[in-house]
């Protein structure tokens, strides 16, 4: 932390400090004003402690960020809100205790004064002198306070570390779930920082597992192994079990085990929208679309501004053959998050089923641009190239162009599900089956919907298609009516 005077790290701070009319017990993390005892939230008290350590000097914003949000990138408004809350909790006018120094930072309006234990000031009584206390009682009281302070300091130190680790983990999940592939590196770093602070934090291991599960670089086995470690550390961690179930579903294709993990997670935390979302996804890929819709609607009701839940709602509507509704829901998701690739994916597939080819191509270009980080010009150029091919030679020439653009590795492995989709557009059922039989090489995420995707409905009675579902392990997970 930087201040305009001596560094507080090298300064010994007493356990009891008076700041104006406030008595601050640093070990007990309590503020006393007359008869009023004020328990401040962790971050508010840390902010006050930083100002006390500075001894009336200005503490710049960097100093606060380093202590209050270690390793986490937050905006200026976070610090402003923290100081505002500290002032409110103290029950003071804005500048009464903590002064804002324009373009520099904050400082206390009065220099903190150490208070010796046992002195009259140590027990505030709104100006009334405290009665004399025999020295033996003072000695006993000091011993009790010292021992209690040591125990309290240790307990709070551990609690403080846990809270810091929790903050890092929350930000890590935000990075991977809101920023997709562009947040993987930052999220990975945040989860590892959390484990440096609290090595036994199960949810941090679960976060690392989710990063691995979403990344093409880690193997499915590595991702699930990390998730299992989290569950062993804390068998009551609902989100740990949910992440393990999600990895088993989308990367391992161990659907029955995935279902068990997700159901256990939902039992532990029935009001968690993320767990409901993944349960809905499991129900959808197994063909139980009515139940999937119920779960995703519950998730949306719990967190109506969550684009992932709205996107999954669009996907389930698409799988149910309700294409216009799927498009509306996907556009709602884009209103919440304009770069939500999954929303564009469901618009693309729904428009293709409705034979609105131009709209489908525009949405597909948006999917590719979002995943690859392409500029608007590159996205427009891609869409124009496909549109020209379609207008020159219809679906046959368009599909030929699409297949040609994905014929080389690694695009070939990544695009097997898409290549099968394009071949279905032109009625090449054997070609589509051949592409689907290669999904094992890379396991694209959307391949878990093979059994219920309307695009492949004409293949459902084919022996090779049934064998494919069996190899994936989907046949035993599918609802009995799903393939009829």
GIKA-V100491 format. One record per residue. RES is the residue in three letters. SS is DSSP state (alpha for helix, beta for strand, coil for the rest). Layout:
RES SS
RES SS
//
This chain:
UNK coil
UNK coil
UNK beta
UNK coil
UNK coil
UNK coil
UNK coil
UNK alpha
UNK alpha
UNK alpha
UNK coil
UNK coil
UNK coil
UNK coil
UNK coil
UNK beta
UNK beta
UNK beta
UNK beta
UNK coil
UNK coil
UNK beta
UNK beta
UNK beta
UNK beta
UNK coil
UNK coil
UNK coil
UNK coil
UNK beta
UNK beta
UNK beta
UNK beta
UNK coil
UNK coil
UNK beta
UNK beta
UNK beta
UNK coil
UNK coil
UNK coil
UNK alpha
UNK alpha
UNK alpha
UNK alpha
UNK alpha
UNK alpha
UNK alpha
UNK alpha
UNK alpha
UNK alpha
UNK alpha
UNK alpha
UNK coil
UNK coil
UNK coil
UNK coil
UNK coil
UNK beta
UNK beta
UNK alpha
UNK alpha
UNK alpha
UNK alpha
UNK alpha
UNK alpha
UNK alpha
UNK alpha
UNK coil
UNK coil
UNK coil
UNK coil
UNK coil
UNK coil
UNK coil
UNK alpha
UNK alpha
UNK alpha
UNK alpha
UNK alpha
UNK alpha
UNK alpha
UNK alpha
UNK alpha
UNK alpha
UNK alpha
UNK alpha
UNK alpha
UNK alpha
UNK alpha
UNK coil
UNK coil
UNK coil
UNK coil
UNK coil
UNK coil
UNK coil
UNK beta
UNK beta
UNK beta
UNK beta
UNK coil
UNK coil
UNK coil
UNK beta
UNK beta
UNK beta
UNK beta
UNK coil
UNK coil
UNK coil
UNK coil
UNK beta
UNK beta
UNK coil
UNK coil
UNK coil
UNK coil
UNK coil
UNK alpha
UNK alpha
UNK alpha
UNK coil
UNK coil
UNK coil
UNK coil
UNK coil
UNK coil
UNK coil
UNK coil
UNK coil
UNK coil
UNK coil
UNK coil
UNK alpha
UNK alpha
UNK alpha
UNK alpha
UNK alpha
UNK alpha
UNK alpha
UNK alpha
UNK alpha
UNK alpha
UNK alpha
UNK alpha
UNK alpha
UNK alpha
UNK alpha
UNK alpha
UNK alpha
UNK alpha
UNK alpha
UNK alpha
UNK alpha
UNK alpha
UNK alpha
UNK alpha
UNK alpha
UNK alpha
UNK alpha
UNK alpha
UNK alpha
UNK alpha
UNK alpha
UNK alpha
UNK alpha
UNK alpha
UNK alpha
UNK alpha
UNK alpha
UNK alpha
UNK alpha
UNK alpha
UNK alpha
UNK alpha
UNK alpha
UNK alpha
UNK coil
UNK alpha
UNK alpha
UNK alpha
UNK alpha
UNK alpha
UNK alpha
UNK alpha
UNK alpha
UNK alpha
UNK alpha
UNK alpha
UNK alpha
UNK alpha
UNK alpha
UNK alpha
UNK alpha
UNK alpha
UNK alpha
UNK coil
UNK coil
UNK coil
UNK coil
UNK alpha
UNK alpha
UNK alpha
UNK alpha
UNK alpha
UNK alpha
UNK alpha
UNK alpha
UNK alpha
UNK alpha
UNK alpha
UNK alpha
UNK alpha
UNK coil
UNK coil
UNK coil
UNK coil
UNK coil
UNK alpha
UNK alpha
UNK alpha
UNK alpha
UNK alpha
UNK alpha
UNK alpha
UNK alpha
UNK alpha
UNK alpha
UNK alpha
UNK alpha
UNK alpha
UNK alpha
UNK coil
UNK coil
UNK coil
UNK coil
UNK alpha
UNK alpha
UNK alpha
UNK alpha
UNK alpha
UNK alpha
UNK alpha
UNK alpha
UNK alpha
UNK alpha
UNK alpha
UNK alpha
UNK alpha
UNK alpha
UNK alpha
UNK coil
UNK coil
UNK alpha
UNK alpha
UNK alpha
UNK alpha
UNK alpha
UNK alpha
UNK alpha
UNK alpha
UNK alpha
UNK alpha
UNK alpha
UNK alpha
UNK alpha
UNK alpha
UNK coil
UNK coil
UNK coil
UNK coil
UNK alpha
UNK alpha
UNK alpha
UNK alpha
UNK alpha
UNK alpha
UNK alpha
UNK alpha
UNK alpha
UNK alpha
UNK alpha
UNK alpha
UNK alpha
UNK coil
UNK coil
UNK coil
UNK alpha
UNK alpha
UNK alpha
UNK alpha
UNK alpha
UNK alpha
UNK alpha
UNK alpha
UNK alpha
UNK alpha
UNK alpha
UNK alpha
UNK alpha
UNK alpha
UNK coil
UNK coil
UNK coil
UNK coil
UNK alpha
UNK alpha
UNK alpha
UNK alpha
UNK alpha
UNK alpha
UNK alpha
UNK alpha
UNK alpha
UNK alpha
UNK alpha
UNK alpha
UNK alpha
UNK coil
UNK coil
UNK coil
UNK alpha
UNK alpha
UNK alpha
UNK alpha
UNK alpha
UNK alpha
UNK alpha
UNK alpha
UNK alpha
UNK alpha
UNK alpha
UNK alpha
UNK alpha
UNK alpha
UNK coil
UNK coil
UNK coil
UNK coil
UNK alpha
UNK alpha
UNK alpha
UNK alpha
UNK alpha
UNK alpha
UNK alpha
UNK alpha
UNK alpha
UNK alpha
UNK alpha
UNK alpha
UNK alpha
UNK coil
UNK coil
UNK coil
UNK alpha
UNK alpha
UNK alpha
UNK alpha
UNK alpha
UNK alpha
UNK alpha
UNK alpha
UNK alpha
UNK alpha
UNK alpha
UNK alpha
UNK alpha
UNK alpha
UNK alpha
UNK alpha
UNK coil
UNK coil
UNK coil
UNK alpha
UNK alpha
UNK alpha
UNK alpha
UNK alpha
UNK alpha
UNK alpha
UNK alpha
UNK alpha
UNK alpha
UNK alpha
UNK alpha
UNK alpha
UNK alpha
UNK alpha
UNK alpha
UNK alpha
UNK alpha
UNK alpha
UNK alpha
UNK alpha
UNK alpha
UNK alpha
UNK alpha
UNK alpha
UNK alpha
UNK alpha
UNK alpha
UNK alpha
UNK coil
UNK coil
UNK coil
UNK coil
UNK coil
UNK coil
UNK alpha
UNK alpha
UNK alpha
UNK alpha
UNK coil
UNK alpha
UNK alpha
UNK alpha
UNK alpha
UNK alpha
UNK alpha
UNK alpha
UNK alpha
UNK alpha
UNK alpha
UNK coil
UNK coil
UNK coil
UNK alpha
UNK alpha
UNK alpha
UNK alpha
UNK alpha
UNK alpha
UNK alpha
UNK alpha
UNK coil
UNK coil
UNK alpha
UNK alpha
UNK alpha
UNK coil
UNK coil
UNK coil
UNK alpha
UNK alpha
UNK alpha
UNK alpha
UNK alpha
UNK coil
UNK coil
UNK coil
UNK coil
UNK alpha
UNK alpha
UNK alpha
UNK alpha
UNK alpha
UNK alpha
UNK coil
UNK coil
UNK coil
UNK alpha
UNK alpha
UNK alpha
UNK alpha
UNK alpha
UNK alpha
UNK alpha
UNK alpha
UNK alpha
UNK alpha
UNK coil
UNK coil
UNK coil
UNK coil
UNK coil
UNK coil
UNK coil
UNK coil
UNK coil
UNK coil
UNK coil
UNK coil
//
